[in-house]
Amino acid sequence: MNAILETRELRKSYALGKEAVPVLHGIDFRLEKGQYGAIMGPSGSGKSTLLNILGCLDRATTGQYLVEGREVSSLSENQLADLRAKSIGFVFQSFNLLPRLTLAQNVELPLQYLGVPRVDRRKRVSETLERLGLGQRGHHLPLEVSGGQRQRAAIARALVKKPAILLADEPTGNLDSTTTAEVLELFDELHREGNTILLITHEHDVAVRAGRRWKILDGYMEETV
């Protein structure tokens, strides 16, 4: 199988005065195309640092990180931004929807950044909103819909550009138990359709939905059963 994300002996340190404080220690990680993975860890475990590196928002200190076989460390900032825009669909705990734009306009934004023609953008947005059960909600502002619908819109925004991977950071953290179950079922459906998904979570009940699971603690990570 082809790896979508892969790290080899990945390490990250931060400078504190004259000292280098290690945060990640030799992370070896591989997620294949079409797999559904979850990384679990408590606050302070290093998972946020790892997430930023996997999302091409930060760089490792040493080691290798590859996205679809492409080594990331040698890329310029513009090349990294282009890689994020094309290959990674982000889903955040806080939704990160622009409040003055409708759900449809929020979902359309990534396509505008990619230069997709207007007619194609509108078609893809309509299809994606319909697919996620928001066909009748596209004209609503984020504050006019429920938390679950806002998260679905955030997932639609990530999906609309057809990324190589969905990278979801605590996607159920702001949802009640019923809505959490609905969103997790949606991730299950997206996985069955062939999407590659990586969840970052501190909740075991969320992580068990994934086919592959890793635990990170004090900057060390290992795969769990």
Short mmCIF file of the C-alpha atoms (twelve columns), coordinates in Angstrom:
data_MODEL
# 
_entry.id   MODEL 
# 
loop_
_atom_site.group_PDB 
_atom_site.id 
_atom_site.type_symbol 
_atom_site.label_atom_id 
_atom_site.label_alt_id 
_atom_site.label_comp_id 
_atom_site.label_asym_id 
_atom_site.label_seq_id 
_atom_site.Cartn_x 
_atom_site.Cartn_y 
_atom_site.Cartn_z 
_atom_site.pdbx_PDB_model_num 
ATOM 1   C CA . MET A 1   0.000   0.000  0.000   1 
ATOM 2   C CA . ASN A 2   1.014   3.633  -0.443  1 
ATOM 3   C CA . ALA A 3   1.728   5.734  2.627   1 
ATOM 4   C CA . ILE A 4   -0.143  9.030  2.817   1 
ATOM 5   C CA . LEU A 5   1.728   10.153 5.931   1 
ATOM 6   C CA . GLU A 6   5.024   8.744  7.177   1 
ATOM 7   C CA . THR A 7   7.558   9.828  9.793   1 
ATOM 8   C CA . ARG A 8   10.998  8.330  10.415  1 
ATOM 9   C CA . GLU A 9   12.855  9.011  13.667  1 
ATOM 10  C CA . LEU A 10  11.026  12.325 13.899  1 
ATOM 11  C CA . ARG A 11  12.133  14.557 16.771  1 
ATOM 12  C CA . LYS A 12  11.141  18.026 17.903  1 
ATOM 13  C CA . SER A 13  12.838  20.296 20.427  1 
ATOM 14  C CA . TYR A 14  12.181  23.862 21.506  1 
ATOM 15  C CA . ALA A 15  14.762  26.342 22.738  1 
ATOM 16  C CA . LEU A 16  14.398  27.469 26.350  1 
ATOM 17  C CA . GLY A 17  17.164  29.951 26.930  1 
ATOM 18  C CA . LYS A 18  20.345  28.111 26.030  1 
ATOM 19  C CA . GLU A 19  18.739  24.713 26.548  1 
ATOM 20  C CA . ALA A 20  16.975  22.540 23.955  1 
ATOM 21  C CA . VAL A 21  13.843  21.005 25.465  1 
ATOM 22  C CA . PRO A 22  12.840  17.778 23.668  1 
ATOM 23  C CA . VAL A 23  9.111   17.345 23.003  1 
ATOM 24  C CA . LEU A 24  8.967   14.459 20.499  1 
ATOM 25  C CA . HIS A 25  11.336  11.498 20.655  1 
ATOM 26  C CA . GLY A 26  12.011  9.432  17.544  1 
ATOM 27  C CA . ILE A 27  8.453   9.109  16.208  1 
ATOM 28  C CA . ASP A 28  8.047   6.341  13.612  1 
ATOM 29  C CA . PHE A 29  4.571   6.459  12.110  1 
ATOM 30  C CA . ARG A 30  2.941   5.378  8.866   1 
ATOM 31  C CA . LEU A 31  -0.660  5.761  7.695   1 
ATOM 32  C CA . GLU A 32  -1.636  4.084  4.439   1 
ATOM 33  C CA . LYS A 33  -4.032  5.309  1.783   1 
ATOM 34  C CA . GLY A 34  -7.627  4.516  2.779   1 
ATOM 35  C CA . GLN A 35  -6.842  3.819  6.442   1 
ATOM 36  C CA . TYR A 36  -8.588  5.321  9.469   1 
ATOM 37  C CA . GLY A 37  -6.165  6.099  12.292  1 
ATOM 38  C CA . ALA A 38  -6.336  7.759  15.694  1 
ATOM 39  C CA . ILE A 39  -3.619  9.224  17.894  1 
ATOM 40  C CA . MET A 40  -4.532  9.380  21.588  1 
ATOM 41  C CA . GLY A 41  -2.793  11.360 24.274  1 
ATOM 42  C CA . PRO A 42  -3.487  13.600 27.278  1 
ATOM 43  C CA . SER A 43  -2.676  17.286 27.459  1 
ATOM 44  C CA . GLY A 44  1.077   17.801 27.455  1 
ATOM 45  C CA . SER A 45  1.791   14.470 25.768  1 
ATOM 46  C CA . GLY A 46  3.175   16.031 22.588  1 
ATOM 47  C CA . LYS A 47  0.164   15.312 20.392  1 
ATOM 48  C CA . SER A 48  -0.453  18.983 19.554  1 
ATOM 49  C CA . THR A 49  3.182   19.375 18.517  1 
ATOM 50  C CA . LEU A 50  2.930   16.237 16.386  1 
ATOM 51  C CA . LEU A 51  -0.353  17.449 14.879  1 
ATOM 52  C CA . ASN A 52  1.263   20.733 13.839  1 
ATOM 53  C CA . ILE A 53  4.078   18.853 12.122  1 
ATOM 54  C CA . LEU A 54  1.731   16.386 10.404  1 
ATOM 55  C CA . GLY A 55  -0.398  19.303 9.230   1 
ATOM 56  C CA . CYS A 56  2.679   21.083 7.823   1 
ATOM 57  C CA . LEU A 57  2.153   23.972 10.240  1 
ATOM 58  C CA . ASP A 58  5.519   23.379 11.922  1 
ATOM 59  C CA . ARG A 59  8.744   21.554 11.092  1 
ATOM 60  C CA . ALA A 60  10.539  18.728 12.872  1 
ATOM 61  C CA . THR A 61  13.959  19.392 14.378  1 
ATOM 62  C CA . THR A 62  15.403  16.157 12.962  1 
ATOM 63  C CA . GLY A 63  14.099  13.065 11.196  1 
ATOM 64  C CA . GLN A 64  11.954  12.704 8.105   1 
ATOM 65  C CA . TYR A 65  8.339   13.518 7.366   1 
ATOM 66  C CA . LEU A 66  6.773   12.501 4.057   1 
ATOM 67  C CA . VAL A 67  3.338   13.364 2.661   1 
ATOM 68  C CA . GLU A 68  2.356   11.084 -0.238  1 
ATOM 69  C CA . GLY A 69  6.033   10.146 -0.515  1 
ATOM 70  C CA . ARG A 70  7.201   13.764 -0.687  1 
ATOM 71  C CA . GLU A 71  9.847   14.809 1.848   1 
ATOM 72  C CA . VAL A 72  8.576   17.898 3.664   1 
ATOM 73  C CA . SER A 73  11.704  19.228 5.375   1 
ATOM 74  C CA . SER A 74  13.203  20.653 2.180   1 
ATOM 75  C CA . LEU A 75  10.079  22.553 1.111   1 
ATOM 76  C CA . SER A 76  9.863   26.340 1.226   1 
ATOM 77  C CA . GLU A 77  7.095   28.075 3.181   1 
ATOM 78  C CA . ASN A 78  5.167   28.666 -0.057  1 
ATOM 79  C CA . GLN A 79  5.535   25.021 -1.036  1 
ATOM 80  C CA . LEU A 80  4.331   23.958 2.416   1 
ATOM 81  C CA . ALA A 81  1.287   26.211 2.095   1 
ATOM 82  C CA . ASP A 82  0.540   24.711 -1.308  1 
ATOM 83  C CA . LEU A 83  0.865   21.183 0.108   1 
ATOM 84  C CA . ARG A 84  -1.522  22.016 2.969   1 
ATOM 85  C CA . ALA A 85  -4.027  23.549 0.570   1 
ATOM 86  C CA . LYS A 86  -4.064  20.616 -1.834  1 
ATOM 87  C CA . SER A 87  -3.396  17.506 0.230   1 
ATOM 88  C CA . ILE A 88  -4.672  18.076 3.786   1 
ATOM 89  C CA . GLY A 89  -8.267  18.691 4.842   1 
ATOM 90  C CA . PHE A 90  -8.351  20.091 8.390   1 
ATOM 91  C CA . VAL A 91  -11.261 19.576 10.807  1 
ATOM 92  C CA . PHE A 92  -10.982 21.522 14.073  1 
ATOM 93  C CA . GLN A 93  -12.592 21.209 17.495  1 
ATOM 94  C CA . SER A 94  -13.818 24.811 17.344  1 
ATOM 95  C CA . PHE A 95  -15.119 24.481 13.746  1 
ATOM 96  C CA . ASN A 96  -13.211 27.635 12.609  1 
ATOM 97  C CA . LEU A 97  -16.089 28.791 10.402  1 
ATOM 98  C CA . LEU A 98  -16.167 32.480 9.478   1 
ATOM 99  C CA . PRO A 99  -19.275 33.817 11.258  1 
ATOM 100 C CA . ARG A 100 -20.294 36.359 8.602   1 
ATOM 101 C CA . LEU A 101 -20.210 33.838 5.762   1 
ATOM 102 C CA . THR A 102 -22.925 31.294 5.087   1 
ATOM 103 C CA . LEU A 103 -22.147 27.596 5.414   1 
ATOM 104 C CA . ALA A 104 -21.929 27.351 1.613   1 
ATOM 105 C CA . GLN A 105 -19.522 30.298 1.447   1 
ATOM 106 C CA . ASN A 106 -17.351 28.762 4.180   1 
ATOM 107 C CA . VAL A 107 -17.215 25.458 2.317   1 
ATOM 108 C CA . GLU A 108 -16.353 27.278 -0.913  1 
ATOM 109 C CA . LEU A 109 -13.304 29.097 0.492   1 
ATOM 110 C CA . PRO A 110 -10.703 26.341 -0.057  1 
ATOM 111 C CA . LEU A 111 -11.754 26.069 -3.701  1 
ATOM 112 C CA . GLN A 112 -11.332 29.815 -4.155  1 
ATOM 113 C CA . TYR A 113 -7.792  29.591 -2.757  1 
ATOM 114 C CA . LEU A 114 -7.070  26.779 -5.221  1 
ATOM 115 C CA . GLY A 115 -8.354  28.830 -8.152  1 
ATOM 116 C CA . VAL A 116 -11.222 26.478 -9.052  1 
ATOM 117 C CA . PRO A 117 -13.597 28.182 -11.545 1 
ATOM 118 C CA . ARG A 118 -16.791 29.624 -10.044 1 
ATOM 119 C CA . VAL A 119 -19.205 27.224 -11.785 1 
ATOM 120 C CA . ASP A 120 -17.186 24.197 -10.666 1 
ATOM 121 C CA . ARG A 121 -16.927 25.593 -7.133  1 
ATOM 122 C CA . ARG A 122 -20.677 25.988 -6.759  1 
ATOM 123 C CA . LYS A 123 -21.322 22.483 -8.100  1 
ATOM 124 C CA . ARG A 124 -18.828 20.862 -5.747  1 
ATOM 125 C CA . VAL A 125 -20.072 22.853 -2.746  1 
ATOM 126 C CA . SER A 126 -23.679 21.879 -3.457  1 
ATOM 127 C CA . GLU A 127 -22.786 18.210 -3.849  1 
ATOM 128 C CA . THR A 128 -20.680 18.164 -0.691  1 
ATOM 129 C CA . LEU A 129 -23.292 19.919 1.461   1 
ATOM 130 C CA . GLU A 130 -25.937 17.512 0.188   1 
ATOM 131 C CA . ARG A 131 -23.663 14.562 0.909   1 
ATOM 132 C CA . LEU A 132 -23.242 15.711 4.532   1 
ATOM 133 C CA . GLY A 133 -26.933 16.337 5.124   1 
ATOM 134 C CA . LEU A 134 -26.710 20.122 4.828   1 
ATOM 135 C CA . GLY A 135 -28.419 20.576 1.474   1 
ATOM 136 C CA . GLN A 136 -31.085 22.821 3.012   1 
ATOM 137 C CA . ARG A 137 -28.678 24.706 5.304   1 
ATOM 138 C CA . GLY A 138 -26.170 26.193 2.889   1 
ATOM 139 C CA . HIS A 139 -27.673 29.691 3.069   1 
ATOM 140 C CA . HIS A 140 -27.582 29.795 6.883   1 
ATOM 141 C CA . LEU A 141 -24.879 31.526 8.921   1 
ATOM 142 C CA . PRO A 142 -22.912 29.334 11.358  1 
ATOM 143 C CA . LEU A 143 -24.694 30.737 14.433  1 
ATOM 144 C CA . GLU A 144 -28.062 29.875 12.877  1 
ATOM 145 C CA . VAL A 145 -27.432 26.124 12.978  1 
ATOM 146 C CA . SER A 146 -26.600 23.558 15.659  1 
ATOM 147 C CA . GLY A 147 -23.122 22.585 16.821  1 
ATOM 148 C CA . GLY A 148 -23.410 19.289 15.000  1 
ATOM 149 C CA . GLN A 149 -24.351 21.053 11.777  1 
ATOM 150 C CA . ARG A 150 -21.427 23.469 12.192  1 
ATOM 151 C CA . GLN A 151 -19.069 20.507 12.539  1 
ATOM 152 C CA . ARG A 152 -20.600 18.880 9.453   1 
ATOM 153 C CA . ALA A 153 -19.998 22.136 7.582   1 
ATOM 154 C CA . ALA A 154 -16.388 22.112 8.799   1 
ATOM 155 C CA . ILE A 155 -16.003 18.547 7.528   1 
ATOM 156 C CA . ALA A 156 -17.597 19.589 4.224   1 
ATOM 157 C CA . ARG A 157 -15.070 22.424 3.924   1 
ATOM 158 C CA . ALA A 158 -12.258 19.902 4.433   1 
ATOM 159 C CA . LEU A 159 -13.740 17.380 1.994   1 
ATOM 160 C CA . VAL A 160 -14.715 19.699 -0.845  1 
ATOM 161 C CA . LYS A 161 -11.174 19.991 -2.205  1 
ATOM 162 C CA . LYS A 162 -10.816 16.167 -2.256  1 
ATOM 163 C CA . PRO A 163 -7.674  16.044 -0.086  1 
ATOM 164 C CA . ALA A 164 -5.364  13.072 0.320   1 
ATOM 165 C CA . ILE A 165 -6.180  12.973 4.036   1 
ATOM 166 C CA . LEU A 166 -8.661  14.353 6.557   1 
ATOM 167 C CA . LEU A 167 -6.759  15.506 9.651   1 
ATOM 168 C CA . ALA A 168 -9.228  15.969 12.514  1 
ATOM 169 C CA . ASP A 169 -8.113  17.649 15.740  1 
ATOM 170 C CA . GLU A 170 -10.463 16.748 18.636  1 
ATOM 171 C CA . PRO A 171 -13.450 16.999 16.242  1 
ATOM 172 C CA . THR A 172 -16.003 16.031 18.917  1 
ATOM 173 C CA . GLY A 173 -14.528 18.086 21.761  1 
ATOM 174 C CA . ASN A 174 -17.272 20.737 21.689  1 
ATOM 175 C CA . LEU A 175 -20.202 18.378 21.032  1 
ATOM 176 C CA . ASP A 176 -22.693 16.613 23.290  1 
ATOM 177 C CA . SER A 177 -22.808 12.812 23.385  1 
ATOM 178 C CA . THR A 178 -25.630 12.462 20.855  1 
ATOM 179 C CA . THR A 179 -24.017 14.793 18.332  1 
ATOM 180 C CA . THR A 180 -20.626 13.152 18.948  1 
ATOM 181 C CA . ALA A 181 -22.117 9.799  17.955  1 
ATOM 182 C CA . GLU A 182 -23.561 11.338 14.770  1 
ATOM 183 C CA . VAL A 183 -20.245 12.925 13.771  1 
ATOM 184 C CA . LEU A 184 -18.311 9.712  14.460  1 
ATOM 185 C CA . GLU A 185 -20.782 7.757  12.345  1 
ATOM 186 C CA . LEU A 186 -20.144 10.269 9.576   1 
ATOM 187 C CA . PHE A 187 -16.384 9.628  9.838   1 
ATOM 188 C CA . ASP A 188 -17.139 5.888  9.631   1 
ATOM 189 C CA . GLU A 189 -19.117 6.485  6.429   1 
ATOM 190 C CA . LEU A 190 -16.376 8.638  4.932   1 
ATOM 191 C CA . HIS A 191 -13.849 5.921  5.684   1 
ATOM 192 C CA . ARG A 192 -16.035 3.271  4.061   1 
ATOM 193 C CA . GLU A 193 -16.125 5.480  0.974   1 
ATOM 194 C CA . GLY A 194 -12.327 5.318  0.782   1 
ATOM 195 C CA . ASN A 195 -11.235 8.505  2.547   1 
ATOM 196 C CA . THR A 196 -8.014  8.454  4.569   1 
ATOM 197 C CA . ILE A 197 -8.643  9.845  8.064   1 
ATOM 198 C CA . LEU A 198 -6.432  10.635 11.057  1 
ATOM 199 C CA . LEU A 199 -8.090  11.670 14.334  1 
ATOM 200 C CA . ILE A 200 -6.239  13.376 17.172  1 
ATOM 201 C CA . THR A 201 -8.099  12.854 20.444  1 
ATOM 202 C CA . HIS A 202 -7.748  12.367 24.190  1 
ATOM 203 C CA . GLU A 203 -10.948 10.279 24.329  1 
ATOM 204 C CA . HIS A 204 -10.627 6.500  24.169  1 
ATOM 205 C CA . ASP A 205 -14.278 6.103  23.111  1 
ATOM 206 C CA . VAL A 206 -13.544 8.243  20.055  1 
ATOM 207 C CA . ALA A 207 -10.260 6.542  19.177  1 
ATOM 208 C CA . VAL A 208 -11.696 3.002  19.208  1 
ATOM 209 C CA . ARG A 209 -13.678 3.795  16.062  1 
ATOM 210 C CA . ALA A 210 -10.417 3.853  14.106  1 
ATOM 211 C CA . GLY A 211 -8.842  0.776  12.580  1 
ATOM 212 C CA . ARG A 212 -5.325  1.760  13.705  1 
ATOM 213 C CA . ARG A 213 -4.512  3.491  16.964  1 
ATOM 214 C CA . TRP A 214 -1.409  5.034  18.503  1 
ATOM 215 C CA . LYS A 215 -0.807  6.356  21.996  1 
ATOM 216 C CA . ILE A 216 1.540   9.257  22.665  1 
ATOM 217 C CA . LEU A 217 2.847   10.041 26.136  1 
ATOM 218 C CA . ASP A 218 5.720   12.320 27.147  1 
ATOM 219 C CA . GLY A 219 6.720   12.603 23.500  1 
ATOM 220 C CA . TYR A 220 6.991   8.870  22.856  1 
ATOM 221 C CA . MET A 221 4.482   7.118  20.606  1 
ATOM 222 C CA . GLU A 222 3.582   3.490  20.087  1 
ATOM 223 C CA . GLU A 223 0.855   1.647  18.199  1 
ATOM 224 C CA . THR A 224 -1.791  -0.017 20.364  1 
ATOM 225 C CA . VAL A 225 -4.156  -2.922 19.747  1 
# 
